[in-house]
Amino acid sequence: MSSSYQDLSDISLDDIHFAPFSAGNNELNLLGNIKGETVLELGSGALQNSVFMSKAGADVTAIDFSRNQLRHGQKFLSENKCDINIVLADISKLDFLKPGQFDGIITVFALEFLENIDLFFESCEKLLKPEGWLIVSTVHPLSAFEWDDQKKLLEVGNYFNPPVEVWKEDESHPNAVTIFRSISEIFTSITNSGLNVEILMEPAGTNRRSPYKGTYWEPYRSRFEFIPFAVVLKALKK
């Protein structure tokens, strides 16, 4: 779905995006000063976040398993004269990377496509240097449930066992799956890996200057004003 997603999304190259119609890093300052740091983006998509971090002075490695997404990102690299190490790979299998080589790791809207998040966070912990940081933005578990736009109400069934979303771009593509997880499950998985969660946020979708918007997200704007689309966590390596 990379072509339609990129065509219909307005994603800034001058900020880090965490959630649609929500504040970015320029306002939240979750990353801090990353000049001179080695940073890994997992599930980088078309490299918008990686381009921002590269322009901020970081040595960036970006990994995604979608060749089309990375192809979209190539034009951003050339337009902004960024030197980013791009890797076409599955982020659920990171044992090809050297342990302890990154100051920071960021992943935005990729965790929900992974079956084993325990293994993922264990891999992140191994890849980080001592005192390294991890920032995760993933779909909020309430995103699994239907929104009544007229009543402005969410129809929540079993929060502790949210439905799995099965979807496809068109009939020529195989099914894709979005896995919704409770905040406690994500939090526990991170801490069990040996990382300490320092910040947990549920950003509201009310920021008109958001670095993440576009016609792709417009149908959900009113929902995001009441219900968070994402949960964002920052953790540090002990």
HUZIDA-V483940 format. One record per residue. N is the residue number from 0. RES is the residue in one small letter. PHI is phi as a letter, one per 40 degrees, with the letter a starting at -180 (* if undefined). OMEGA is omega in whole degrees, -180 to 180 (999 if undefined). Layout:
[[N & RES & PHI & OMEGA] [N & RES & PHI & OMEGA]]
This chain:
[[0 & m & * & -171] [1 & s & c & -176] [2 & s & c & -179] [3 & s & c & -180] [4 & y & c & -179] [5 & q & c & 179] [6 & d & c & -174] [7 & l & c & -179] [8 & s & b & 176] [9 & d & b & -175] [10 & i & b & -175] [11 & s & c & 171] [12 & l & c & -176] [13 & d & b & 180] [14 & d & a & 171] [15 & i & c & 178] [16 & h & c & 179] [17 & f & b & -179] [18 & a & a & -179] [19 & p & c & 180] [20 & f & g & -180] [21 & s & b & -180] [22 & a & c & 177] [23 & g & b & -176] [24 & n & c & 180] [25 & n & d & 177] [26 & e & c & -175] [27 & l & c & 178] [28 & n & f & 177] [29 & l & c & -177] [30 & l & c & -173] [31 & g & g & -180] [32 & n & c & -178] [33 & i & b & 180] [34 & k & c & 180] [35 & g & g & 180] [36 & e & c & 173] [37 & t & c & -173] [38 & v & b & 179] [39 & l & b & 172] [40 & e & b & -178] [41 & l & b & -172] [42 & g & g & -168] [43 & s & c & -177] [44 & g & g & -178] [45 & a & c & 166] [46 & l & g & -178] [47 & q & d & 179] [48 & n & c & -180] [49 & s & c & 178] [50 & v & c & 178] [51 & f & d & -178] [52 & m & c & 177] [53 & s & c & 178] [54 & k & c & 177] [55 & a & c & 175] [56 & g & h & -180] [57 & a & c & 172] [58 & d & c & -166] [59 & v & b & 167] [60 & t & b & -178] [61 & a & b & -179] [62 & i & b & 173] [63 & d & a & -180] [64 & f & c & 179] [65 & s & c & 178] [66 & r & c & -180] [67 & n & c & 177] [68 & q & c & -180] [69 & l & c & 177] [70 & r & c & 175] [71 & h & c & -178] [72 & g & c & -178] [73 & q & d & -180] [74 & k & c & 177] [75 & f & c & 179] [76 & l & c & -178] [77 & s & c & -179] [78 & e & c & -177] [79 & n & b & 178] [80 & k & f & -179] [81 & c & b & 176] [82 & d & b & -177] [83 & i & b & 176] [84 & n & c & -176] [85 & i & b & -179] [86 & v & b & 174] [87 & l & c & -175] [88 & a & a & 178] [89 & d & c & -176] [90 & i & c & 175] [91 & s & c & -180] [92 & k & b & -172] [93 & l & b & -176] [94 & d & c & 176] [95 & f & c & 179] [96 & l & c & -180] [97 & k & c & 179] [98 & p & c & 173] [99 & g & g & -176] [100 & q & b & -175] [101 & f & b & 173] [102 & d & c & -178] [103 & g & a & 176] [104 & i & b & 176] [105 & i & b & 176] [106 & t & a & -176] [107 & v & b & 178] [108 & f & f & 174] [109 & a & b & -176] [110 & l & d & -176] [111 & e & c & 178] [112 & f & b & -178] [113 & l & b & -180] [114 & e & c & -174] [115 & n & b & -178] [116 & i & c & 176] [117 & d & c & 178] [118 & l & c & -180] [119 & f & c & -178] [120 & f & c & 175] [121 & e & c & 178] [122 & s & c & 179] [123 & c & c & -180] [124 & e & c & 180] [125 & k & c & -176] [126 & l & c & -177] [127 & l & c & 170] [128 & k & c & 173] [129 & p & d & -176] [130 & e & g & 177] [131 & g & c & -176] [132 & w & b & 176] [133 & l & b & 175] [134 & i & b & -178] [135 & v & b & 167] [136 & s & b & -179] [137 & t & a & -177] [138 & v & c & 177] [139 & h & c & -179] [140 & p & d & 178] [141 & l & c & 177] [142 & s & c & -179] [143 & a & c & -171] [144 & f & b & -174] [145 & e & c & -180] [146 & w & b & 174] [147 & d & c & -173] [148 & d & c & 179] [149 & q & c & -179] [150 & k & c & -175] [151 & k & f & -179] [152 & l & b & 177] [153 & l & b & -180] [154 & e & c & -175] [155 & v & c & 174] [156 & g & c & 180] [157 & n & c & -179] [158 & y & c & -175] [159 & f & c & 175] [160 & n & b & -175] [161 & p & c & 180] [162 & p & c & 173] [163 & v & c & -179] [164 & e & c & 177] [165 & v & b & -175] [166 & w & a & 174] [167 & k & a & 179] [168 & e & c & 175] [169 & d & a & -174] [170 & e & c & -179] [171 & s & c & -178] [172 & h & b & 177] [173 & p & c & 178] [174 & n & c & 171] [175 & a & b & -174] [176 & v & b & 171] [177 & t & b & -178] [178 & i & b & 178] [179 & f & c & -179] [180 & r & b & 177] [181 & s & c & 179] [182 & i & c & -180] [183 & s & c & 178] [184 & e & c & 179] [185 & i & c & -180] [186 & f & d & -178] [187 & t & c & 180] [188 & s & c & 179] [189 & i & c & -177] [190 & t & c & 177] [191 & n & c & 179] [192 & s & c & -178] [193 & g & h & 179] [194 & l & c & 178] [195 & n & b & 177] [196 & v & c & -179] [197 & e & b & -176] [198 & i & b & 173] [199 & l & b & -175] [200 & m & b & 171] [201 & e & b & -171] [202 & p & c & 178] [203 & a & c & -179] [204 & g & c & -176] [205 & t & b & -175] [206 & n & c & -177] [207 & r & c & 179] [208 & r & c & -177] [209 & s & d & 175] [210 & p & c & -176] [211 & y & b & -179] [212 & k & a & 180] [213 & g & h & -177] [214 & t & c & 176] [215 & y & d & -174] [216 & w & b & -175] [217 & e & d & -179] [218 & p & c & -176] [219 & y & b & -172] [220 & r & d & -177] [221 & s & c & 178] [222 & r & c & -176] [223 & f & c & 176] [224 & e & c & -178] [225 & f & b & -173] [226 & i & b & 180] [227 & p & c & 176] [228 & f & c & -174] [229 & a & b & 166] [230 & v & b & -175] [231 & v & b & 180] [232 & l & b & 171] [233 & k & b & -179] [234 & a & b & -180] [235 & l & b & 177] [236 & k & c & -178] [237 & k & c & 999]]
